[in-house]
């Protein structure tokens, strides 16, 4: 399972809203919704985010162990 917490931290640091990011990168609302729920998005989206923010993928996503239950 992946978390986008590192990305949300970047947005706070840059004083940028999720909507501003979505518009700047040309992402769809559904892609942003998936990210908000911690769902998978394409590597193309991760690539766009890395390029835009000039960071490596670990600054965008982090892997979390799935909770057993």
C-alpha positions as CSV (number, residue, x, y, z in Angstrom):
1,X,0.0,0.0,0.0
2,X,1.3,3.5,-0.8
3,X,0.7,6.8,1.0
4,X,1.0,10.2,-0.6
5,X,1.8,11.9,2.8
6,X,5.2,13.1,1.5
7,X,3.5,14.8,-1.4
8,X,1.0,16.5,0.9
9,X,3.9,17.8,3.0
10,X,5.5,19.3,-0.1
11,X,2.3,21.1,-0.9
12,X,2.2,22.6,2.7
13,X,5.8,23.7,2.4
14,X,5.1,25.4,-1.0
15,X,1.8,26.8,0.3
16,X,0.0,25.2,-2.7
17,X,-3.4,23.6,-2.7
18,X,-4.2,20.2,-4.1
19,X,-6.4,22.0,-6.7
20,X,-3.6,24.3,-7.8
21,X,-1.3,21.3,-8.1
22,X,-3.9,19.4,-10.2
23,X,-4.3,22.3,-12.5
24,X,-0.6,23.0,-12.9
25,X,0.1,19.4,-13.8
26,X,-3.1,18.8,-15.9
27,X,-4.3,16.0,-13.7
28,X,-7.9,14.9,-13.6
29,X,-10.2,15.3,-10.6
30,X,-10.5,11.5,-10.4
31,X,-6.7,11.1,-10.2
32,X,-6.6,13.6,-7.3
33,X,-9.4,11.8,-5.6
34,X,-7.6,8.5,-5.9
35,X,-4.5,10.1,-4.3
36,X,-6.6,11.5,-1.5
37,X,-7.9,8.0,-0.7
38,X,-4.4,6.5,-1.0
39,X,-5.3,4.5,-4.1
40,X,-2.9,3.6,-7.0
41,X,-2.2,6.1,-9.7
42,X,-0.1,5.5,-12.8
43,X,3.6,5.9,-12.9
44,X,3.0,8.6,-15.5
45,X,1.4,10.7,-12.8
46,X,4.2,10.0,-10.4
47,X,6.7,11.0,-13.1
48,X,4.8,14.3,-13.7
49,X,4.9,15.0,-10.0
50,X,8.6,14.2,-9.7
51,X,9.4,16.4,-12.7
52,X,7.3,19.3,-11.5
53,X,8.6,19.3,-7.9
54,X,12.1,18.2,-9.0
55,X,12.3,15.3,-6.5
56,X,12.7,11.6,-6.5
57,X,9.6,9.3,-6.1
58,X,10.3,8.8,-2.3
59,X,9.5,12.5,-1.8
60,X,6.0,11.8,-3.4
61,X,5.0,8.4,-2.1
62,X,5.9,6.1,0.7
63,X,5.2,2.4,1.0
64,X,3.2,1.2,4.0
65,X,2.6,-2.3,5.2
66,X,-1.0,-3.3,4.8
67,X,-2.8,-3.8,8.0
68,X,-3.8,-7.4,8.6
69,X,-7.2,-7.9,9.8
